[in-house]
Amino acid sequence: MVRFFVALIALMFLVFGLSSYTHYSTLGIDNEEVQGNKVLYRYYRLWWPGNGALLIGHGETLKPYQPQQHYDLIDPASTFFEKPHKQPNPHSFWNRLGFWWIHESQPQQQWIGLPALLPALLLGVLWLGLKHKT
């Protein structure tokens, strides 16, 4: 049963990894916390920005409270296979290979990135290793 779930997750990472060279996708969770007359927005994401990388990270921003708007403590968030937008600009050879470290203060966000196909490859190796143990 474990091998099945590893294979399923590896397949998911393979599909997103292959599409990451031409499409934008995200999976994550949003959080909105009302703090008086402000709302703290937090997000946690797996982000395939469309440049062949997978970025894992989070961010937060403080916005004015809007009484007519509904705020969610936990909100699943996703975008699948859209035209790339909001791509980080590569600044080094390592960025072009898919390795990133992004730390910004306005808006506050932190990302670590790796080549998008690397998780699928590592999960495939794990799947093969589990096969030999059973």
C-alpha positions in Angstrom: 0.0 0.0 0.0 2.9 2.4 0.8 4.4 1.6 -2.6 1.1 2.6 -4.3 1.0 6.0 -2.5 4.7 6.7 -3.3 4.0 5.8 -7.0 0.9 8.1 -7.0 2.8 11.0 -5.5 5.8 10.4 -7.8 3.4 10.4 -10.8 1.9 13.7 -9.6 5.3 15.3 -9.3 6.3 13.9 -12.7 3.2 15.4 -14.4 3.8 18.8 -12.8 7.5 18.6 -13.3 7.1 17.9 -17.1 4.5 20.6 -17.5 6.6 23.1 -15.4 8.6 24.1 -18.5 5.6 25.5 -20.2 2.8 25.9 -17.6 2.2 27.6 -14.2 0.7 25.4 -11.4 0.4 25.8 -7.6 -0.8 23.6 -4.7 -1.2 25.1 -1.2 -3.2 26.4 1.6 -4.2 30.0 2.4 -5.0 31.4 5.8 -6.7 34.7 6.6 -6.6 36.0 10.2 -8.6 39.1 11.2 -6.6 41.3 13.6 -8.8 44.2 14.4 -9.0 46.5 11.4 -6.4 44.4 9.5 -6.3 41.0 8.0 -3.1 38.9 8.0 -3.0 36.8 4.8 -0.7 33.8 4.8 0.0 31.3 2.1 2.0 28.1 1.8 2.7 26.7 -1.6 4.3 24.2 -3.9 4.8 26.4 -6.9 5.8 25.4 -10.5 6.2 28.9 -12.0 6.7 27.7 -15.6 10.5 27.9 -15.7 11.4 24.3 -15.0 11.7 24.8 -11.2 9.6 23.7 -8.2 9.6 26.4 -5.5 8.4 25.5 -2.0 7.6 28.4 0.4 5.3 30.8 2.1 4.5 34.4 2.3 2.3 36.8 4.3 0.9 40.3 3.9 -1.2 42.6 6.0 -4.3 44.2 4.3 -7.2 46.4 5.5 -10.2 44.6 6.9 -13.2 44.6 4.5 -16.4 43.8 6.5 -18.3 42.6 3.4 -15.7 40.0 2.6 -15.7 36.5 4.0 -12.4 35.3 5.5 -11.3 31.7 5.8 -9.1 30.3 8.5 -8.0 27.5 6.2 -8.6 27.6 2.4 -7.1 25.0 0.0 -5.6 26.8 -3.0 -4.5 25.6 -6.4 -4.0 26.6 -10.0 -3.3 24.0 -12.7 -1.6 24.3 -16.1 -2.1 28.0 -16.8 0.1 30.2 -19.0 3.2 31.2 -16.9 3.1 34.5 -15.1 4.8 35.9 -12.0 8.0 34.0 -12.7 11.1 34.9 -10.7 13.9 36.4 -12.8 17.0 34.2 -12.9 20.1 35.9 -11.5 22.6 33.1 -11.7 23.6 29.9 -13.4 22.1 28.0 -10.5 18.7 29.7 -11.0 18.8 28.6 -14.7 19.4 25.0 -13.5 16.3 25.3 -11.2 17.9 26.0 -7.8 16.6 29.0 -5.9 16.6 30.8 -2.6 14.3 33.8 -2.4 13.8 35.9 0.7 11.9 39.1 0.3 10.5 41.5 2.9 7.9 43.4 0.8 5.8 41.4 0.6 7.3 39.0 3.0 8.0 35.6 1.4 10.5 32.9 1.4 11.1 30.2 -1.3 13.5 27.4 -1.8 13.6 25.9 -5.3 14.9 22.9 -7.1 14.6 21.4 -10.6 11.0 20.4 -11.0 11.7 16.8 -12.1 14.0 16.1 -9.1 11.2 15.1 -6.6 9.7 12.7 -9.2 13.2 11.2 -9.7 13.8 10.8 -5.9 10.3 9.3 -5.3 10.9 6.9 -8.2 14.2 5.8 -6.6 12.3 5.4 -3.2 9.6 3.3 -5.0 12.2 1.1 -6.5 13.8 0.7 -3.1 10.5 -0.3 -1.5 10.0 -2.8 -4.3 13.2 -4.7 -3.3 12.3 -4.7 0.4 9.0 -6.5 0.0 
